[in-house]
Amino acid sequence: MPYILLMIAIVAEVVGTSALKQSDGFSRPAPALVAIVCYAIAFYMLSLTLRALPTGIAYAIWSGVGIVLVAAVAWIRNGQRLDAPALIGMTLIIAGVLVMNLFSASTHG
């Protein structure tokens, strides 16, 4: 169950961050409202996740996966290209999340 909550937190954060870009510095009300609501959902779901998972592990997964997904959405939706070092760095982030989840006893909540 904590991983489902964490997944919801990640998706809400990615949608919120994408809406934040579209809000143009909070000058566009609809995307600004979406960003605020999504961030509220993300932090609430993350707080529920922290009942079962260690803070460092949950936050590392939340932020790491979020970084990669936000970059992917920005690439697809906004045409924001990533160079080789950025792609390598994101691959390392994904590898780190996998190592934590597959090999660390700390992740079993």
C-alpha positions as CSV (number, residue, x, y, z in Angstrom):
1,M,0.0,0.0,0.0
2,P,2.7,2.6,0.7
3,Y,4.1,2.2,-2.8
4,I,0.6,2.9,-4.3
5,L,0.4,6.1,-2.2
6,L,3.9,7.0,-3.3
7,M,3.0,6.4,-7.0
8,I,0.0,8.7,-6.6
9,A,2.3,11.3,-4.9
10,I,4.7,11.1,-7.8
11,V,2.0,11.4,-10.5
12,A,0.4,14.4,-8.7
13,E,3.8,16.1,-8.4
14,V,4.6,15.5,-12.1
15,V,1.2,16.9,-13.2
16,G,1.6,19.8,-10.8
17,T,5.1,20.7,-12.1
18,S,3.9,20.5,-15.7
19,A,1.0,22.8,-14.8
20,L,3.4,25.1,-13.0
21,K,5.3,25.6,-16.3
22,Q,2.0,26.3,-18.1
23,S,0.9,28.8,-15.4
24,D,3.5,31.2,-16.6
25,G,4.5,32.4,-13.2
26,F,1.0,32.0,-11.8
27,S,-0.3,34.5,-14.3
28,R,-2.7,32.0,-15.8
29,P,-5.3,31.0,-13.2
30,A,-6.4,27.5,-14.5
31,P,-2.9,26.0,-14.7
32,A,-1.9,27.7,-11.4
33,L,-4.9,26.1,-9.7
34,V,-4.0,22.7,-11.1
35,A,-0.5,23.1,-9.8
36,I,-1.6,24.1,-6.3
37,V,-4.1,21.2,-6.1
38,C,-1.7,18.6,-7.5
39,Y,1.1,19.7,-5.1
40,A,-1.4,19.5,-2.1
41,I,-2.3,15.9,-3.2
42,A,1.4,15.0,-3.8
43,F,2.5,16.2,-0.3
44,Y,-0.5,14.6,1.4
45,M,0.1,11.2,-0.3
46,L,3.8,11.5,0.5
47,S,2.9,12.1,4.2
48,L,0.8,9.0,4.2
49,T,3.7,7.1,2.6
50,L,6.0,8.2,5.4
51,R,3.9,6.2,7.9
52,A,5.3,3.0,6.4
53,L,8.5,3.9,4.6
54,P,11.6,5.6,6.0
55,T,11.7,9.3,5.1
56,G,15.0,9.1,3.2
57,I,13.9,6.2,1.1
58,A,10.5,7.5,0.3
59,Y,11.8,11.0,-0.6
60,A,14.6,9.5,-2.7
61,I,12.1,7.5,-4.8
62,W,9.6,10.4,-5.0
63,S,12.2,13.0,-6.1
64,G,14.2,10.6,-8.3
65,V,11.3,9.2,-10.3
66,G,9.7,12.7,-10.3
67,I,12.8,14.2,-11.9
68,V,12.9,11.6,-14.7
69,L,9.1,11.8,-15.4
70,V,9.1,15.7,-15.3
71,A,12.0,15.7,-17.8
72,A,10.2,13.2,-20.0
73,V,6.9,15.2,-20.0
74,A,8.8,18.4,-20.7
75,W,10.6,16.7,-23.6
76,I,7.4,15.3,-25.1
77,R,5.1,18.2,-24.4
78,N,7.3,21.2,-24.6
79,G,10.1,20.0,-26.8
80,Q,12.7,20.5,-24.1
81,R,15.6,18.3,-25.4
82,L,18.0,16.6,-23.1
83,D,21.7,16.1,-24.0
84,A,23.8,13.0,-23.3
85,P,25.0,14.0,-19.9
86,A,21.4,14.7,-18.8
87,L,20.2,11.3,-20.1
88,I,23.2,9.6,-18.4
89,G,22.4,11.3,-15.1
90,M,18.7,10.3,-15.3
91,T,19.7,6.7,-16.1
92,L,21.8,6.8,-12.9
93,I,18.9,8.1,-10.9
94,I,16.7,5.3,-12.2
95,A,19.5,2.8,-11.4
96,G,19.7,4.2,-7.9
97,V,15.9,3.8,-7.3
98,L,16.1,0.3,-8.6
99,V,19.0,-0.6,-6.4
100,M,17.2,0.7,-3.3
101,N,14.0,-1.2,-4.1
102,L,15.6,-4.4,-5.1
103,F,18.5,-4.7,-2.6
104,S,17.8,-2.5,0.4
105,A,16.0,-4.0,3.5
106,S,15.1,-0.4,4.3
107,T,12.5,-0.2,1.6
108,H,10.2,-2.9,2.8
109,G,7.4,-1.1,4.6
